[in-house]
Amino acid sequence: MSAESKKAHNFIQSLIEDAIAKGEHTGKVVTRFPPEPNGYLHIGHAKSICLNFGIAETFGGECNLRFDDTNPEKENQEYIDAIKQDVEWLGYEWAGDVHFASDYFDALYAFAEELIEKGKAYVCELSADAMAEYRGSLREPGRNSPFRDRPVEENLQLFRDMRDGKYQNGKLVLRAKIDMASPNINLRDPILYRIRYADHHQTGNKWCIYPMYDFTHPISDAMEGITHSLCTLEFEDHRPLYDWVLDNISVPCHPRQIEFARLNLNYTITSKRKLKRLVDENFVDGWNDPRMPTISGMRRRGVTPESIRTFCDMVGVNKAGGTVDVGMLEHAIREDLNTRAPRAMCVMRPLKVTLTNYPADKTETLVLPVHPQNPDMGEREVTWSQTLFIDREDFAEEPPRKWKRLAPDQAVRLRGGYVMTCREIIRDDSGEIVELRCEYDPGTLGVNPEGYKPNGVVHWVSATDSVEVNVNLYDRLFNHESPDSDKDGDFVDHLNPESLVVLRGARAEKGLVKPRTDLPYQFEREGYFYCDPELTASAGRPVFNRTVTLRDSWGKGGK
């Protein structure tokens, strides 16, 4: 990790510094990133990754990657592999081997028996509906289960029978014995273990009982020697249970749980359940669809890890919840790509231009910078010929006021080339414009013409020496600022029908016949575009995904 990618000072860092200064914390700082492998990581997870690995890095410590794999019916190896790839792509290295909560299933079971032996846990036969009724509400205390006072030996035997497969799914659960009158509902005898007959991707069919997250998480942290367990705010009310579990079993250490606000973006969904629905119901083309807010989708769209880390740093770490403008993310992407992306010209919707006063058998090689502000990136060559393509949107037969592109009898400069003036419009039988006949000014290469002023600059490519490409114009997946707001109906009702526009037959300058795939290009006057290796291979021609447009309203005034 480079020095510039380090996280800005935040309240968690201050808490740790204060604990070190007071002697309350000694030794190495150890954090962890604990995703559940039931889907792909999204931009919200990126904030947690940057925070956990960043805090460890700041204090010269370590960060573990641990999969919370206690729900085998929703987890699989595909998600595990994708999560590992995402963390590495973001530029982080976890300490030692990858950890799994399932690594501790034997220990977790032993700790559950320890709680039973201490009279701190019991086996309950209440149905799910009855248990919910007994739990009470925020205004009313709960009631003790009729099975709460079973003898220890009976509870041990029933729990072992659960383990040995003698009961069906949902018949029995193991519950902590805490306080059914607690104002914190999480302490009203929460479930610690439930019966689930499902093969596990790590342990096979060894277990038919699986621990709950609130039991597994603190113990896994303690088993790994985690010092600071950083969680999002929804776990703040779970912290008393986190501490209760660790205080009542013989674990080697007691990590400190600290909560921070999760990342919420407008025009974006970050619920894995809802993202999975988009995938399962074919609203998108998989978890790595470039419209998805998943890290893999953003990578396929051409977003760089540096821009994601910068964005997470811009958002900061705090206790206050809230929604971040997605324009801030787009700004971070543009800021990164503006300094690094090579330039190229690509005509999205080609319109033929014939230079009537340029010889048909002649061509010229023009030299343009790869990056106008960075001479070290070198130069590129483009071909000037009698027949060119410009974008249809750069010509108006009846131009509006302040039109700064091509129009009849008006002149424009072609980027890096000559000035030309439109003299004639050619139409097909249906009346559609199919060609413009223009005159070029041979004395205007690199100099201003005398006696008249060009009406702007447009991009172009040679019709005879350019590359045919496909372009995917990606936009925001949702057209509603809060697509998952319950009051506004089903979130899929807010899908943007223009989130993907496919352009076939676009034309790019000849240097893109074998485009680079490590960075997007800036297609001049259009935006940033990334060559998709997978789509390129299947199409037999370069396919570019639009990463982000050039327009940056947040950067100009939204800060």
DOLORO-396003 format. One record per residue (C-alpha): residue in one letter; residue number from 1; x, y, z. Coordinates in pm, whole numbers, plus 32768, in hexadecimal, padded with zeros to 4 digits. Example, Ala and Ser with C-alpha at 12.3 -4.5 7.8 and 13.67 -1.06 7.14 Angstrom:
2
NODE/voti/lumtor/xx/yy/zz
NODE/A/1/84CE/7E3E/830C
NODE/S/2/8557/7F96/82CA
END
This chain:
559
NODE/voti/lumtor/xx/yy/zz
NODE/M/1/8000/8000/8000
NODE/S/2/8083/8158/7FA5
NODE/A/3/80A2/8271/809F
NODE/E/4/7F9C/8345/7FF1
NODE/S/5/7E96/8233/801B
NODE/K/6/7EA3/823A/8195
NODE/K/7/7D61/8294/8241
NODE/A/8/7D1E/83EC/82C9
NODE/H/9/7D13/840C/8443
NODE/N/10/7BC5/8393/84CD
NODE/F/11/7B1D/835E/861E
NODE/I/12/7B7C/81ED/862C
NODE/Q/13/7CE8/8243/85FC
NODE/S/14/7CC5/8347/8710
NODE/L/15/7C2A/8247/87FB
NODE/I/16/7D49/8156/87C2
NODE/E/17/7E4F/8268/87EA
NODE/D/18/7DAB/82D1/8931
NODE/A/19/7DA4/8169/89B1
NODE/I/20/7F15/813F/895C
NODE/A/21/7F6D/8286/8A0A
NODE/K/22/7EB3/8219/8B45
NODE/G/23/7F53/80C2/8B43
NODE/E/24/7E00/801D/8B0D
NODE/H/25/7E7D/7F80/89CB
NODE/T/26/7FD3/7EE8/89A3
NODE/G/27/805D/7E0D/8892
NODE/K/28/7FF3/7DE8/872A
NODE/V/29/7EAF/7E6F/869A
NODE/V/30/7DF2/7D53/85ED
NODE/T/31/7CB4/7D8C/8525
NODE/R/32/7BE9/7CAF/843F
NODE/F/33/7B04/7CC8/8311
NODE/P/34/79F2/7BC0/8342
NODE/P/35/790B/7BA7/8212
NODE/E/36/77FD/7AA0/81F3
NODE/P/37/7833/79DF/80AC
NODE/N/38/76C8/79FE/803E
NODE/G/39/7700/7AF8/7F23
NODE/Y/40/7801/7BDB/7E84
NODE/L/41/789A/7D04/7F37
NODE/H/42/7812/7E5F/7EE7
NODE/I/43/7886/7FC5/7F15
NODE/G/44/780E/7FC5/807E
NODE/H/45/78F7/7EA2/80C9
NODE/A/46/7A12/7F68/802A
NODE/K/47/79F4/8069/8140
NODE/S/48/7A0F/7F56/8247
NODE/I/49/7B37/7EB8/8192
NODE/C/50/7BF0/8003/817D
NODE/L/51/7BA7/804D/82EB
NODE/N/52/7C0D/7EFD/837B
NODE/F/53/7D46/7ED5/82AB
NODE/G/54/7D94/8048/82C8
NODE/I/55/7D81/804A/8447
NODE/A/56/7E64/7F1B/8459
NODE/E/57/7F59/7FBF/836B
NODE/T/58/7F56/8109/8428
NODE/F/59/7FBF/805F/856B
NODE/G/60/80AD/7F64/84CE
NODE/G/61/7FC2/7E47/851C
NODE/E/62/7F0C/7D36/845B
NODE/C/63/7DB7/7D00/83C1
NODE/N/64/7D1D/7BA8/8394
NODE/L/65/7C2D/7B3F/8283
NODE/R/66/7B27/7A61/8322
NODE/F/67/79F0/79D3/8281
NODE/D/68/78BD/79CD/835E
NODE/D/69/7843/7882/82D2
NODE/T/70/7735/7819/83C8
NODE/N/71/7615/780E/82CE
NODE/P/72/7673/76FC/81D4
NODE/E/73/752B/7706/8114
NODE/K/74/757E/7861/808B
NODE/E/75/76F8/7844/8064
NODE/N/76/77DB/77AE/7F5D
NODE/Q/77/793E/77A3/7EDD
NODE/E/78/78F8/7898/7DC1
NODE/Y/79/78B8/79AD/7EBC
NODE/I/80/79EE/7954/7F84
NODE/D/81/7ACC/7967/7E51
NODE/A/82/7A30/7AAF/7DE0
NODE/I/83/7A5E/7B51/7F35
NODE/K/84/7BCC/7AEF/7F46
NODE/Q/85/7C05/7B7B/7DEA
NODE/D/86/7B59/7CC3/7E46
NODE/V/87/7C29/7CF9/7F80
NODE/E/88/7D6B/7CB7/7EC2
NODE/W/89/7D00/7D95/7DA1
NODE/L/90/7CC5/7EB4/7E91
NODE/G/91/7E33/7E92/7EF1
NODE/Y/92/7E25/7DE8/8045
NODE/E/93/7ECE/7CB3/80D3
NODE/W/94/7E39/7BF3/81F5
NODE/A/95/7F0F/7B60/8305
NODE/G/96/7F60/79ED/82E1
NODE/D/97/7E62/78FC/8254
NODE/V/98/7CF8/794B/820E
NODE/H/99/7C24/7900/8340
NODE/F/100/7AC7/786F/8352
NODE/A/101/79D3/7876/8473
NODE/S/102/79AB/7703/8427
NODE/D/103/7B17/76D7/8493
NODE/Y/104/7A92/770A/85F5
NODE/F/105/795A/762F/85E8
NODE/D/106/79F1/7534/86DB
NODE/A/107/7A57/7649/87CA
NODE/L/108/7907/76F7/87A7
NODE/Y/109/7854/75B7/87FE
NODE/A/110/7931/758B/8931
NODE/F/111/78ED/76F0/89A0
NODE/A/112/7778/76B3/8978
NODE/E/113/7791/7588/8A5F
NODE/E/114/7858/7661/8B52
NODE/L/115/7736/7758/8B5E
NODE/I/116/7642/763C/8B99
NODE/E/117/7716/75B4/8CB5
NODE/K/118/771F/770E/8D53
NODE/G/119/75A6/7728/8D3E
NODE/K/120/75C9/783C/8C3A
NODE/A/121/751F/7788/8B16
NODE/Y/122/73FC/769D/8AE3
NODE/V/123/734D/75D5/89D4
NODE/C/124/71FC/7665/8974
NODE/E/125/70DB/75BB/88BE
NODE/L/126/7008/76EF/8876
NODE/S/127/6FA7/771D/870A
NODE/A/128/7025/7850/8655
NODE/D/129/6ED2/78F8/8672
NODE/A/130/6EB3/78A8/87E4
NODE/M/131/7015/791F/8825
NODE/A/132/6FC4/7A6B/877E
NODE/E/133/6E8E/7A8F/8857
NODE/Y/134/6F51/7A40/8995
NODE/R/135/7060/7B3B/8934
NODE/G/136/6F7C/7C65/8971
NODE/S/137/6FAD/7DB4/88C9
NODE/L/138/7067/7EFA/88F1
NODE/R/139/6F55/7F69/89E1
NODE/E/140/6F14/7E22/8A95
NODE/P/141/700A/7D32/8B3A
NODE/G/142/7021/7BCE/8AC4
NODE/R/143/6FB4/7A95/8B82
NODE/N/144/708A/7971/8BE4
NODE/S/145/7074/783D/8B0A
NODE/P/146/6FCF/7716/8BBC
NODE/F/147/7112/7656/8B6B
NODE/R/148/71FA/775B/8C04
NODE/D/149/7232/76A1/8D4A
NODE/R/150/728A/754A/8CC6
NODE/P/151/7398/749F/8D93
NODE/V/152/74FB/74C1/8D0E
NODE/E/153/751F/734E/8CC4
NODE/E/154/73DB/7349/8BFD
NODE/N/155/744C/7476/8B33
NODE/L/156/759C/73D4/8AED
NODE/Q/157/74F9/7293/8A77
NODE/L/158/73FE/7348/899A
NODE/F/159/7511/741F/8903
NODE/R/160/75DF/72E9/88B9
NODE/D/161/74AE/7246/881F
NODE/M/162/7486/737A/8742
NODE/R/163/75F0/7352/86D7
NODE/D/164/75BE/71DF/8692
NODE/G/165/749A/721B/85A7
NODE/K/166/737F/7199/8681
NODE/Y/167/7297/72BF/863E
NODE/Q/168/7208/7362/850B
NODE/N/169/724A/74C3/848F
NODE/G/170/71AC/75C6/8575
NODE/K/171/714C/74CF/8684
NODE/L/172/7248/7547/8788
NODE/V/173/7334/766C/87B5
NODE/L/174/743D/76C5/88B3
NODE/R/175/7400/7816/8959
NODE/A/176/74D4/78EE/8A3D
NODE/K/177/743B/7928/8B95
NODE/I/178/7461/7A9E/8BCB
NODE/D/179/7335/7B7F/8C19
NODE/M/180/71DD/7B6D/8B79
NODE/A/181/7189/7CC1/8C10
NODE/S/182/72B9/7D73/8B81
NODE/P/183/7269/7EB7/8AC6
NODE/N/184/735F/7E36/89C1
NODE/I/185/729D/7D2C/8903
NODE/N/186/73E6/7C8F/8892
NODE/L/187/741B/7C1F/89FB
NODE/R/188/72CA/7B73/8A1E
NODE/D/189/7354/7A13/8A14
NODE/P/190/73D6/7A1C/88AE
NODE/I/191/7401/78DE/87E0
NODE/L/192/7565/7858/87DD
NODE/Y/193/7538/771C/870A
NODE/R/194/7430/769A/861B
NODE/I/195/7403/7553/855E
NODE/R/196/7451/7561/83E9
NODE/Y/197/747B/742D/8311
NODE/A/198/7554/74BB/81FF
NODE/D/199/76A6/7465/816F
NODE/H/200/77A9/756C/81C2
NODE/H/201/78A7/75E0/80BF
NODE/Q/202/79C4/75B2/81BA
NODE/T/203/794F/74A3/82AD
NODE/G/204/786E/73CF/81D0
NODE/N/205/7763/7318/8295
NODE/K/206/7822/7308/83DE
NODE/W/207/772D/73F2/8488
NODE/C/208/75B4/740A/848B
NODE/I/209/75B2/7524/8588
NODE/Y/210/7641/7679/8538
NODE/P/211/7692/779C/861F
NODE/M/212/75F0/78F1/85F8
NODE/Y/213/76BB/7A1F/858F
NODE/D/214/769F/7ACF/86E1
NODE/F/215/773A/79A0/8788
NODE/T/216/783A/7953/867C
NODE/H/217/78BF/7AB1/8641
NODE/P/218/794A/7B08/8799
NODE/I/219/79DF/79AF/87CA
NODE/S/220/7A84/79B1/8672
NODE/D/221/7B15/7B08/86C2
NODE/A/222/7B9E/7A89/880C
NODE/M/223/7C2B/794A/8774
NODE/E/224/7CEF/7A1B/8679
NODE/G/225/7D6B/7B17/8777
NODE/I/226/7CAF/7C35/86D7
NODE/T/227/7CE0/7D74/879F
NODE/H/228/7BE2/7E55/86F6
NODE/S/229/7AA4/7DCB/865A
NODE/L/230/7A24/7EDE/8574
NODE/C/231/78B3/7EBD/851C
NODE/T/232/77A9/7F93/8479
NODE/L/233/76AC/804A/8551
NODE/E/234/759B/7F42/8536
NODE/F/235/7671/7E6E/8620
NODE/E/236/7680/7F77/8730
NODE/D/237/7555/7EDE/87E5
NODE/H/238/75FD/7D8A/87C2
NODE/R/239/7738/7DF9/8879
NODE/P/240/76AD/7D9E/89D6
NODE/L/241/7673/7C3D/8952
NODE/Y/242/77D1/7C39/88B6
NODE/D/243/7861/7C91/8A0D
NODE/W/244/7778/7BA1/8AC8
NODE/V/245/77EB/7A78/89F8
NODE/L/246/795B/7AC4/8A32
NODE/D/247/7928/7B0F/8BA5
NODE/N/248/7885/79BD/8BE4
NODE/I/249/7972/78CC/8B36
NODE/S/250/7AE5/7881/8B5A
NODE/V/251/7B6A/792F/8A23
NODE/P/252/7CD5/79A6/8A0B
NODE/C/253/7C84/7B1A/89E1
NODE/H/254/7B6A/7C16/89D0
NODE/P/255/7B6E/7CEB/8892
NODE/R/256/7AD2/7E45/8893
NODE/Q/257/79AD/7E7A/87A7
NODE/I/258/7996/7FD7/870C
NODE/E/259/787D/8040/8624
NODE/F/260/7883/8131/84FF
NODE/A/261/7781/81AC/8404
NODE/R/262/7751/80D0/82D3
NODE/L/263/776C/8160/8177
NODE/N/264/7623/81B8/80D0
NODE/L/265/7623/8247/7F6F
NODE/N/266/74FF/82E9/7EC2
NODE/Y/267/7485/824B/7D7D
NODE/T/268/7521/8107/7DFB
NODE/I/269/74BB/7FC1/7EA3
NODE/T/270/75B1/7F22/7F96
NODE/S/271/74D8/7E0F/8026
NODE/K/272/756F/7CC1/7FC0
NODE/R/273/7415/7C25/7FCB
NODE/K/274/7391/7D25/7ED4
NODE/L/275/74C6/7D14/7DFA
NODE/K/276/749A/7B9C/7DEC
NODE/R/277/7336/7BCE/7D79
NODE/L/278/73B1/7CA8/7C5B
NODE/V/279/7497/7B8A/7BF6
NODE/D/280/73A2/7A6D/7C2A
NODE/E/281/7287/7B18/7B6D
NODE/N/282/736E/7B82/7A4F
NODE/F/283/7346/7CF7/7A7A
NODE/V/284/74C1/7D00/7A4F
NODE/D/285/75C0/7C1B/79AD
NODE/G/286/7651/7B8A/7AED
NODE/W/287/76FF/7C0A/7C24
NODE/N/288/7813/7CA9/7B53
NODE/D/289/772A/7D67/7A6C
NODE/P/290/77D1/7EBC/7A44
NODE/R/291/7691/7F66/7ABC
NODE/M/292/76A0/7EB3/7C0A
NODE/P/293/773A/7F5F/7D3B
NODE/T/294/7805/7E24/7D7A
NODE/I/295/797E/7E45/7D7F
NODE/S/296/7997/7D48/7C64
NODE/G/297/7895/7E09/7B99
NODE/M/298/794D/7F50/7BD1
NODE/R/299/7A95/7EA9/7B6F
NODE/R/300/79F9/7E2D/7A2C
NODE/R/301/797A/7F8A/79E9
NODE/G/302/7ADD/8010/79FF
NODE/V/303/7AD5/80AA/7B5A
NODE/T/304/7C30/80A2/7BF6
NODE/P/305/7C82/8026/7D55
NODE/E/306/7D31/8172/7D95
NODE/S/307/7BF2/8235/7D54
NODE/I/308/7B26/8155/7E3B
NODE/R/309/7C24/8180/7F53
NODE/T/310/7C26/82F7/7F19
NODE/F/311/7AAB/82FF/7F25
NODE/C/312/7AA4/823E/806D
NODE/D/313/7B9F/8334/80FA
NODE/M/314/7AC7/8459/8085
NODE/V/315/7992/83C4/812B
NODE/G/316/7A4D/839B/8271
NODE/V/317/79F7/82CD/83A3
NODE/N/318/78FB/8350/849C
NODE/K/319/77DF/82F1/8582
NODE/A/320/76D2/83B5/84CE
NODE/G/321/760A/8300/83C8
NODE/G/322/759B/83A4/8286
NODE/T/323/759E/8384/810F
NODE/V/324/76C5/83DF/8034
NODE/D/325/7693/847A/7EDC
NODE/V/326/76F9/837F/7DD1
NODE/G/327/778A/84AB/7D1C
NODE/M/328/78A5/84A4/7E1C
NODE/L/329/7903/8346/7DA9
NODE/E/330/78F1/83AE/7C3C
NODE/H/331/79CB/84DD/7C8E
NODE/A/332/7AD4/83FF/7D31
NODE/I/333/7AD6/8322/7BFA
NODE/R/334/7AFE/844B/7B0F
NODE/E/335/7C0E/84EA/7BE1
NODE/D/336/7CDB/83AB/7BD6
NODE/L/337/7CA4/8363/7A65
NODE/N/338/7CDA/84CA/79F6
NODE/T/339/7E45/84B7/7A5E
NODE/R/340/7E8D/8357/79DF
NODE/A/341/7DA5/82F0/78C6
NODE/P/342/7E38/82F8/7765
NODE/R/343/7D71/83C4/7669
NODE/A/344/7CD3/8342/752C
NODE/M/345/7BBF/83A1/7439
NODE/C/346/7A8C/82CC/7401
NODE/V/347/7960/832E/732E
NODE/M/348/782E/8293/73D1
NODE/R/349/7730/82D0/72BC
NODE/P/350/77FA/82F7/717A
NODE/L/351/7795/83F0/7070
NODE/K/352/7860/83E7/6F2D
NODE/V/353/7921/8520/6ECD
NODE/T/354/79C4/8544/6D76
NODE/L/355/7ACD/8651/6D4A
NODE/T/356/7A8C/86B4/6BE3
NODE/N/357/7BD3/8774/6BBD
NODE/Y/358/7CB2/8664/6C53
NODE/P/359/7D48/855F/6B66
NODE/A/360/7CA3/840B/6B75
NODE/D/361/7DF1/8355/6B5D
NODE/K/362/7E9F/841E/6C6B
NODE/T/363/7EBA/83EC/6DE5
NODE/E/364/7F7A/849E/6EF6
NODE/T/365/7FF4/8427/7046
NODE/L/366/7FA7/851F/7159
NODE/V/367/8054/8509/72AB
NODE/L/368/7F89/854C/73E6
NODE/P/369/7FEB/8535/7556
NODE/V/370/7F7F/8402/7618
NODE/H/371/7F32/84F1/7737
NODE/P/372/7F33/866A/76FD
NODE/Q/373/7FA7/86BA/7861
NODE/N/374/80A4/85A0/787D
NODE/P/375/81AA/859F/7768
NODE/D/376/8257/8474/7807
NODE/M/377/8135/8398/7793
NODE/G/378/81AE/83C8/762D
NODE/E/379/80FD/83FD/74E4
NODE/R/380/8006/8346/7407
NODE/E/381/7FC9/8349/728F
NODE/V/382/7E80/8379/71DA
NODE/T/383/7E3A/8375/7065
NODE/W/384/7DA8/849B/6FA3
NODE/S/385/7CFA/8437/6E60
NODE/Q/386/7BF9/84B4/6D68
NODE/T/387/7ADE/83F6/6E13
NODE/L/388/7AAB/8427/6F87
NODE/F/389/79A4/83DD/708F
NODE/I/390/791E/84D8/7188
NODE/D/391/7808/849F/7284
NODE/R/392/76A7/84DE/7209
NODE/E/393/7667/85A9/7343
NODE/D/394/7778/869D/72D6
NODE/F/395/76B0/8711/71A7
NODE/A/396/756E/87DC/71A5
NODE/E/397/74C0/883F/7065
NODE/E/398/7409/894F/7124
NODE/P/399/74F3/899F/7245
NODE/P/400/746E/8A37/7387
NODE/R/401/74FD/8B74/741A
NODE/K/402/7664/8B5C/7493
NODE/W/403/769B/8A19/73CE
NODE/K/404/780D/89C5/73E0
NODE/R/405/781C/88A7/72E9
NODE/L/406/77ED/886D/7175
NODE/A/407/76D0/8904/70AB
NODE/P/408/7695/895E/6F3B
NODE/D/409/7796/8A5A/6EBF
NODE/Q/410/7838/8A66/7016
NODE/A/411/7999/89FC/706B
NODE/V/412/7A1D/8922/7186
NODE/R/413/7B74/88A7/71E0
NODE/L/414/7BA7/8731/71EA
NODE/R/415/7C62/86D7/7328
NODE/G/416/7DD7/86DC/72E1
NODE/G/417/7D95/870F/716E
NODE/Y/418/7D1F/8811/7074
NODE/V/419/7BF9/88FF/7064
NODE/M/420/7ADD/889D/6F7A
NODE/T/421/799C/8943/6F00
NODE/C/422/7858/888C/6EAB
NODE/R/423/77E9/88D5/6D44
NODE/E/424/76E6/87CA/6CEC
NODE/I/425/75FB/86D1/6D97
NODE/I/426/75B9/857D/6CF2
NODE/R/427/747D/84BA/6D4D
NODE/D/428/7402/835C/6D01
NODE/D/429/72AE/8308/6C68
NODE/S/430/7207/8323/6DBC
NODE/G/431/728F/847E/6DF5
NODE/E/432/738E/841E/6EFC
NODE/I/433/74DC/84D1/6EF1
NODE/V/434/75E5/83D5/6E88
NODE/E/435/770A/84B2/6E24
NODE/L/436/7797/860E/6E49
NODE/R/437/7870/86A0/6D39
NODE/C/438/7968/8796/6DC7
NODE/E/439/7A9B/885C/6D66
NODE/Y/440/7BCF/8857/6E3F
NODE/D/441/7CBF/897B/6E69
NODE/P/442/7E21/88F7/6E26
NODE/G/443/7EC3/8A1C/6EDC
NODE/T/444/7E22/89D7/702F
NODE/L/445/7EE0/88B0/70BD
NODE/G/446/7F4A/892A/7213
NODE/V/447/7EFE/8A99/71BF
NODE/N/448/7DC6/8B73/71BD
NODE/P/449/7D2E/8BC7/7069
NODE/E/450/7D39/8D29/6FE6
NODE/G/451/7BF9/8DE8/6FAA
NODE/Y/452/7B04/8D00/705A
NODE/K/453/7AD8/8C49/71A4
NODE/P/454/7A88/8AD6/71D0
NODE/N/455/7945/8A8E/7285
NODE/G/456/79DC/89A0/7384
NODE/V/457/7AA4/885C/7384
NODE/V/458/7A1D/86FF/733A
NODE/H/459/7ABD/85A8/7345
NODE/W/460/7ADD/84C6/7218
NODE/V/461/7B81/8390/7186
NODE/S/462/7BEC/8327/702D
NODE/A/463/7AE6/825A/6F79
NODE/T/464/7BF4/8187/6ED3
NODE/D/465/7CE6/8161/6FF5
NODE/S/466/7C15/8135/712F
NODE/V/467/7B98/8012/7201
NODE/E/468/7A30/7F9F/721D
NODE/V/469/79D3/7F77/738C
NODE/N/470/78A1/7F3C/7464
NODE/V/471/7857/802D/757F
NODE/N/472/7781/7FED/76B2
NODE/L/473/7700/8136/773C
NODE/Y/474/76C5/80E5/78AB
NODE/D/475/7604/81D3/7989
NODE/R/476/757B/81C0/7AEA
NODE/L/477/74B2/8084/7B24
NODE/F/478/739A/813F/7BD6
NODE/N/479/72EE/8285/7B7D
NODE/H/480/726A/82BD/7CE0
NODE/E/481/733B/8360/7DEE
NODE/S/482/72C9/8262/7EF3
NODE/P/483/726B/812C/7E29
NODE/D/484/723A/804E/7F59
NODE/S/485/715B/8140/8017
NODE/D/486/7033/8071/8089
NODE/K/487/6F3F/8191/8057
NODE/D/488/6F8C/819B/7EE4
NODE/G/489/6F35/8032/7E94
NODE/D/490/700C/7F18/7E10
NODE/F/491/7172/7F84/7DCE
NODE/V/492/7176/7EDA/7C79
NODE/D/493/706B/7FD1/7C0B
NODE/H/494/717D/80D9/7C11
NODE/L/495/726E/802C/7B25
NODE/N/496/72F3/811C/7A20
NODE/P/497/7289/80A1/78C4
NODE/E/498/73AF/8163/7833
NODE/S/499/74B1/80C9/791E
NODE/L/500/754A/8016/77F2
NODE/V/501/754A/808F/768A
NODE/V/502/760E/7FB1/7598
NODE/L/503/76B3/8056/746D
NODE/R/504/7731/7F70/735B
NODE/G/505/7800/7FF2/723D
NODE/A/506/78AE/810C/72F4
NODE/R/507/7A02/816C/7263
NODE/A/508/7B3E/81A2/732D
NODE/E/509/7C95/821B/72C5
NODE/K/510/7D7D/8111/723C
NODE/G/511/7E51/80F3/7377
NODE/L/512/7D2E/8046/7427
NODE/V/513/7D3A/7F10/734D
NODE/K/514/7DDE/7E69/747B
NODE/P/515/7D79/7F47/759F
NODE/R/516/7E16/7F3F/76F6
NODE/T/517/7D44/7EA9/780D
NODE/D/518/7DF9/7F25/7941
NODE/L/519/7D59/8080/7936
NODE/P/520/7C31/8123/7888
NODE/Y/521/7C69/8217/776D
NODE/Q/522/7BDF/8372/7766
NODE/F/523/7B1E/8381/7622
NODE/E/524/7B46/84F2/75DF
NODE/R/525/7A08/85BB/7612
NODE/E/526/794B/847D/7674
NODE/G/527/79C0/83EA/77BE
NODE/Y/528/7A93/82CF/7849
NODE/F/529/7A75/8177/77AA
NODE/Y/530/7B09/8028/780E
NODE/C/531/7B4F/7F0B/771D
NODE/D/532/7A95/7DDA/77A2
NODE/P/533/7B75/7CAA/775B
NODE/E/534/7A5A/7BAF/7784
NODE/L/535/7968/7C5F/769A
NODE/T/536/7A7F/7CAF/75A4
NODE/A/537/7AD9/7B3E/7588
NODE/S/538/7971/7AD6/7545
NODE/A/539/7926/7BF5/7450
NODE/G/540/7A63/7BD3/7384
NODE/R/541/7A9B/7D4C/7394
NODE/P/542/7AED/7E3E/74AE
NODE/V/543/79CA/7E7D/759A
NODE/F/544/79DC/7FAC/767C
NODE/N/545/7913/7FE7/77B9
NODE/R/546/78D6/814E/781D
NODE/T/547/796E/817F/7975
NODE/V/548/78F1/82E0/79B1
NODE/T/549/7896/8413/78E6
NODE/L/550/796D/854C/78DB
NODE/R/551/7869/8628/7981
NODE/D/552/78AC/865A/7AF5
NODE/S/553/779D/8722/7BA3
NODE/W/554/7810/86B1/7CFD
NODE/G/555/7977/871B/7CC0
NODE/K/556/790B/8871/7C43
NODE/G/557/7817/88CD/7D52
NODE/G/558/7797/87A1/7E10
NODE/K/559/78B2/8794/7F0B
END
